[in-house]
Amino acid sequence: MAGNSYGTLFRISTFGESHGKGIGVVIDGCPPGINIDESYIQSELKRRMPGQSAITTQRKEPDALDIVSGVFEGRSTGTPISIYIKNTDQRSKDYSHIADKYRPSHADYTYDAKYGIRDYRGGGRSSARETAARVAAGAIAKTILSKYGITVAAYVSQVGDISLDKSYQELDLAEAERNMVRCADPDVALTMIDYIKEIKKQGDTVGGMITCIIKGCPAGIGEPVFDKLHAELGKAMLSINAVKGFEYGSGFNSLSMKGSEHNDHFKNDESGITTTTNYSGGIQGGISNGMDIYCNVAFKPVATIMRDQPSVNKAGDDAVVTGKGRHDPCVVPRAVPIVEAMAALVIVDFILRQKTIG
């Protein structure tokens, strides 16, 4: 199985399955001498871990991390950092009923078609449990970025049809960590929470959107032609489970604008060269221009619902898939730290690539 690694200079490789002994990540390319704060990494994992509220899956995983290599006396040595997270609350029997059945909109059929074998226990390698390893690596990437004055923050901006119709500049982004849905507006958050609870009662699921903002990224980060900064951000976000869409800057709204309306005019003042507007989302020609980089990431409804659904089994015969197990009625509250982690991994890799030529 290829495709388990991401990055060029700051490169991560994740391993493990949802119902295996554990999951983990190997980080290659972390510069030496970086302070590795285990409590900070653990706090980031806590933001993603299951069972954290009434609107998330009730699987109970402490996600306790074990740094196996690459750190000495609290600092990175420059050698590969290996982090292991043990699985403790697997209930594989919850999945025995789909051992030979394909769940609608899951990776069951496609994994079988590709490999001729699949781990049906929670989806195995295709499970979103793998993303805990990304969050651990992302915490280290954030630590490195902080040395350059770069911050990454995300929040839930939409659940179903309930949308937060404010720009990120109007919001206190810290508010997102004060409610269980991680919306940056407390009033809209309450509406979202009530809606998710109602969807859960119905045995159904709902999708949503996460907005991510990268501040402090200097101009000149990114690579033409195929390694454009926004292209890598798109790839990183689309690699997250359940992601169906990505847009940056003005995104799809730009198609209804005129060039005279959309162009970001340059100005030069005490802060240097900036633009009067930022429809470009901080990226022009695939390279950062020093303005805020912002993007939206769309998540589909979780495929597992607590209802019977028609399907087929491995032999191609008609079958019924019964909803069982512990699943998120809406994935976006727990996906906020995952989006932040992937954004941080992209930016830190480009920063290190720039340093090699700068």
C-alpha positions in Angstrom: 0.0 0.0 0.0 1.6 3.2 -1.2 0.4 6.7 -0.4 1.0 6.8 3.4 3.6 9.6 3.4 3.2 13.3 2.9 5.7 16.2 2.5 9.1 16.9 0.9 11.5 18.1 3.5 9.2 17.9 6.5 7.8 14.4 5.7 5.4 12.3 7.7 4.4 8.7 7.3 1.4 7.4 9.3 0.7 3.8 10.2 -1.9 1.6 11.9 -5.6 0.7 11.7 -8.7 1.7 13.6 -9.0 -1.6 15.4 -5.4 -2.7 15.4 -3.0 -2.4 18.3 -2.5 1.3 17.7 -1.7 4.0 15.2 1.3 6.3 14.8 3.5 8.6 12.7 7.1 8.9 11.8 8.3 12.5 11.2 11.4 12.8 9.0 13.0 16.2 8.5 12.2 17.9 11.7 15.1 20.4 12.4 17.2 19.6 15.5 16.9 21.7 18.7 13.1 22.2 18.5 11.4 22.1 21.9 9.0 19.1 21.8 6.3 19.8 24.4 4.5 16.5 25.0 1.7 18.2 26.9 1.0 20.5 24.0 0.9 17.6 21.5 -1.4 15.8 23.9 -3.7 18.8 24.2 -4.0 18.9 20.4 -4.9 15.2 20.3 -7.5 15.9 23.0 -9.2 18.3 20.7 -9.6 15.5 18.1 -10.2 12.5 20.3 -13.5 10.6 20.3 -16.0 10.8 23.2 -15.4 14.4 24.0 -19.0 15.6 23.9 -22.6 14.7 23.3 -22.3 15.4 19.6 -19.4 13.1 18.8 -18.8 9.4 18.7 -18.8 7.8 22.2 -15.8 5.6 21.5 -13.4 6.3 24.5 -9.8 6.7 23.5 -7.4 8.7 25.7 -5.0 9.0 22.7 -2.1 8.9 25.0 1.0 9.5 23.0 4.4 7.7 23.3 7.4 9.4 21.7 9.5 6.5 20.7 12.5 8.2 19.0 14.0 11.5 17.8 13.7 13.5 21.0 16.3 13.8 23.7 16.0 16.0 26.8 12.8 17.6 25.4 14.3 18.7 22.1 14.4 17.2 18.6 17.7 15.6 17.6 17.2 15.9 13.8 16.6 12.2 13.5 13.2 10.7 12.7 10.6 11.3 15.4 8.3 8.4 16.0 5.0 8.8 17.9 2.8 5.8 18.9 -0.8 6.0 20.1 -2.3 2.8 21.5 -5.8 1.8 20.7 -7.7 0.9 23.9 -11.5 0.9 23.2 -11.9 -1.2 20.1 -15.2 -3.1 19.7 -14.5 -5.2 16.6 -17.7 -7.3 17.2 -19.7 -4.2 16.2 -18.5 -4.7 12.7 -18.9 -8.5 12.3 -22.3 -8.0 10.5 -20.5 -6.2 7.6 -17.6 -8.7 7.2 -18.9 -9.6 3.7 -21.1 -6.6 3.0 -20.3 -3.2 1.5 -21.5 -0.1 3.4 -22.9 2.6 1.2 -20.4 5.5 0.5 -17.6 3.8 2.5 -14.3 2.5 1.3 -15.3 -1.1 1.8 -15.9 -2.0 -1.9 -13.0 0.1 -3.3 -10.4 -1.4 -0.9 -11.7 -4.9 -1.8 -11.4 -4.0 -5.5 -7.9 -2.7 -5.1 -6.3 -5.2 -2.6 -8.6 -8.2 -2.7 -8.8 -8.0 1.1 -10.1 -5.5 3.6 -10.1 -4.9 7.3 -13.8 -4.5 8.0 -13.2 -3.6 11.7 -14.1 0.1 11.7 -12.8 0.5 8.2 -9.2 -0.4 9.1 -6.7 1.9 7.4 -9.5 3.9 5.7 -10.9 5.0 9.2 -10.6 8.6 10.3 -8.8 7.3 13.4 -5.6 7.6 11.3 -5.9 11.3 11.5 -4.8 11.3 15.1 -1.3 10.6 13.8 -1.6 13.7 11.6 -2.6 15.9 14.5 0.4 14.7 16.5 2.7 15.6 13.6 0.8 18.9 13.1 1.5 19.9 16.7 5.2 19.7 16.0 4.7 21.6 12.7 2.9 24.4 14.6 5.7 24.6 17.1 8.2 25.2 14.3 5.9 27.7 12.7 5.6 29.7 15.9 9.3 30.4 15.7 8.6 32.3 12.4 5.6 34.1 13.8 3.1 32.0 11.8 -0.2 30.8 13.4 -2.9 28.4 12.1 -6.4 28.5 13.4 -9.7 27.0 12.2 -13.3 26.9 13.2 -16.7 25.4 12.1 -18.4 27.9 9.8 -21.3 25.7 8.6 -23.3 22.7 9.7 -25.9 21.6 7.2 -27.8 24.7 6.1 -26.8 26.6 9.3 -24.1 29.0 8.1 -22.0 31.5 10.0 -22.4 34.5 7.7 -19.4 36.6 9.1 -15.9 36.9 7.8 -13.1 35.6 10.0 -12.0 39.2 10.6 -15.2 39.9 12.5 -14.8 36.9 14.9 -12.9 36.1 18.0 -11.4 32.8 16.8 -10.6 31.7 20.4 -14.4 31.4 20.8 -14.3 28.2 18.8 -12.7 26.3 21.7 -15.4 27.4 24.1 -18.2 25.3 22.7 -18.5 21.7 21.6 -19.2 22.4 18.0 -16.1 24.7 17.6 -18.0 27.5 16.0 -16.5 30.9 16.5 -19.9 32.6 17.1 -21.5 31.5 20.4 -25.1 32.1 19.3 -24.7 30.3 16.0 -22.9 27.5 17.9 -26.0 26.8 20.0 -28.2 26.5 16.9 -25.7 24.1 15.3 -25.5 22.0 18.5 -29.2 21.6 18.7 -29.4 20.7 15.1 -26.7 18.0 15.4 -28.5 16.5 18.4 -31.7 16.3 16.5 -30.0 14.7 13.5 -28.4 12.1 15.9 -31.9 11.3 17.4 -33.1 10.6 13.8 -30.2 8.1 13.4 -28.8 10.3 10.6 -25.8 12.4 10.0 -25.0 15.9 8.6 -22.1 17.6 6.9 -20.5 21.0 7.4 -17.6 23.3 6.6 -14.5 24.4 8.4 -12.7 27.7 7.7 -8.9 27.8 8.3 -6.8 30.9 8.6 -3.0 31.1 8.3 -1.5 34.4 9.6 2.1 35.6 9.5 3.2 33.6 6.4 5.8 35.8 4.6 5.7 36.6 0.9 7.5 34.2 -1.4 6.5 30.8 0.0 5.4 28.3 -2.6 6.7 26.6 -5.7 5.6 27.0 -9.4 4.3 25.2 -11.4 2.9 22.0 -10.1 3.7 22.6 -6.4 1.7 25.8 -6.1 1.0 26.6 -2.4 -2.8 26.5 -2.9 -2.5 23.2 -4.8 -0.7 21.6 -1.9 -3.2 23.0 0.6 -5.9 21.5 -1.6 -4.2 18.1 -1.7 -3.6 18.1 2.0 -7.3 19.0 2.8 -8.7 16.6 0.3 -6.7 13.8 1.8 -8.7 14.1 5.1 -11.5 11.6 5.4 -15.0 12.8 4.4 -13.7 16.0 2.7 -15.6 16.8 -0.5 -14.5 20.3 -1.4 -11.8 22.9 -1.0 -11.7 26.6 -1.9 -9.3 29.4 -0.9 -9.6 33.1 -1.0 -12.8 34.2 -2.9 -13.2 30.7 -4.1 -16.4 29.9 -6.0 -17.7 33.4 -5.3 -15.2 34.8 -7.7 -17.0 33.4 -10.7 -19.7 36.0 -10.3 -17.3 38.9 -9.9 -15.7 41.2 -12.5 -11.9 41.6 -12.7 -12.3 45.2 -11.7 -14.0 44.0 -8.5 -11.8 41.1 -7.8 -8.3 42.5 -8.3 -6.3 43.1 -5.1 -4.6 46.5 -5.4 -1.1 46.8 -4.0 -0.1 49.6 -1.5 3.1 50.4 0.3 3.0 51.7 3.9 4.8 51.3 7.2 4.0 47.6 7.2 5.5 47.1 3.7 3.8 46.0 0.5 0.3 44.7 1.1 -3.0 44.7 -0.7 -6.1 46.7 -0.1 -8.4 43.6 -0.4 -7.6 39.9 -0.2 -9.7 38.1 -2.6 -6.5 36.2 -3.6 -6.5 34.5 -0.2 -2.9 35.4 0.4 -1.7 33.5 -2.6 -0.9 34.7 -6.1 0.7 32.6 -8.8 0.9 29.8 -6.3 3.2 31.8 -4.0 2.2 33.6 -0.8 2.0 37.4 -0.9 2.2 38.0 2.8 -1.5 38.5 3.4 -3.6 36.1 5.4 -4.1 32.8 3.8 -7.7 31.5 4.3 -9.6 28.5 2.9 -12.8 26.6 3.4 -13.0 22.8 3.6 -16.3 21.0 3.0 -17.1 17.7 4.8 -19.8 15.3 3.6 -22.3 13.7 6.1 -20.7 10.7 7.8 -21.5 7.6 5.8 -22.5 5.4 8.7 -26.1 6.1 9.7 -28.2 4.2 12.3 -30.7 3.0 9.7 -31.0 0.0 7.5 -29.6 0.6 4.0 -29.7 -1.5 0.8 -26.4 -2.8 -0.5 -24.7 -5.9 -1.8 -22.3 -8.5 -0.4 -19.0 -9.6 -1.7 -20.7 -12.2 -3.9 -22.8 -9.4 -5.5 -26.0 -10.6 -3.9 -28.5 -8.1 -2.5 -28.0 -7.4 1.2 -29.1 -5.0 4.0 -26.5 -3.1 6.0 -27.7 -2.3 9.5 -26.3 0.7 11.3 -24.4 -0.3 14.4 -21.4 0.9 16.4 -20.3 4.4 17.6 -20.1 7.1 15.1 -20.1 10.9 14.8 -23.4 12.4 13.7 -21.3 15.3 12.4 -17.6 15.1 11.9 -16.7 18.8 11.7 -16.3 19.6 15.4 -13.5 17.0 15.7 -12.1 17.8 12.3 -11.0 21.3 13.2 -7.6 20.3 14.7 -7.1 17.9 11.7 -7.6 20.8 9.2 -5.2 22.9 11.3 -2.6 20.1 11.4 -2.7 19.6 7.6 -2.3 23.4 7.0 0.6 23.5 9.4 2.3 20.5 7.7 2.0 22.2 4.3 3.4 25.6 5.4 6.3 24.2 7.5 7.4 22.0 4.5 7.4 25.1 2.2 9.2 27.2 4.8 12.0 24.6 5.1 12.1 24.3 1.3 12.5 28.1 1.0 15.3 28.1 3.5 17.3 25.7 1.4 17.3 28.2 -1.5 17.1 31.4 0.5 
